[in-house]
Amino acid sequence: MKKLIRFTIAGGIGFLVDAGILSALLHLTPHGPFLARLAAIAFAMAATWAFNRRFTFDRTGRSLAAEGFRYGSVGVTAALVNYGLYCALLLSQPALQPLAAMVVANLASMVFSFFGYSRFVFRAE
């Protein structure tokens, strides 16, 4: 249960990074919601990895590079699910605000991420 709570905290941190970067890029740059979201996801993934590695999951015994590769593999897959749903929502519901689409997409990918990280990335050898 502690892992799930800490994972939720990491997700909250990632959400704030994601929303902050997305909002900043939408308001301060000419990037549209699709390109801005790619950058926001990358920053959020880095933030959640740092938190999860330090506070959520036990040490794995793998090198930082091996663990980072595994984390990136699960993270990229989750990001594709997240980004795909985000795009589908914006394209099918043009009146939907990008931040609202981001919330829905983040929730959907959070479940996938938890199981991937806990079973594949941070599981001890």
Secondary structure as the mmCIF struct_conf table of DSSP 4:
data_model
#
loop_
_struct_conf.conf_type_id
_struct_conf.id
_struct_conf.beg_label_comp_id
_struct_conf.beg_label_asym_id
_struct_conf.beg_label_seq_id
_struct_conf.end_label_comp_id
_struct_conf.end_label_asym_id
_struct_conf.end_label_seq_id
HELX_RH_AL_P HELX_RH_AL_P1 LYS A 2 LEU A 28
BEND BEND1 THR A 29 PRO A 30
HELX_RH_AL_P HELX_RH_AL_P2 PRO A 33 PHE A 51
HELX_RH_PI_P HELX_RH_PI_P1 ASN A 52 THR A 56
BEND BEND2 PHE A 57 PHE A 57
BEND BEND3 GLY A 61 ARG A 62
HELX_RH_AL_P HELX_RH_AL_P3 LEU A 64 SER A 92
TURN_TY1_P TURN_TY1_P1 PRO A 94 ALA A 95
BEND BEND4 LEU A 96 LEU A 96
HELX_RH_AL_P HELX_RH_AL_P4 PRO A 98 GLY A 116
HELX_RH_PI_P HELX_RH_PI_P2 TYR A 117 VAL A 121
BEND BEND5 PHE A 122 ARG A 123
#
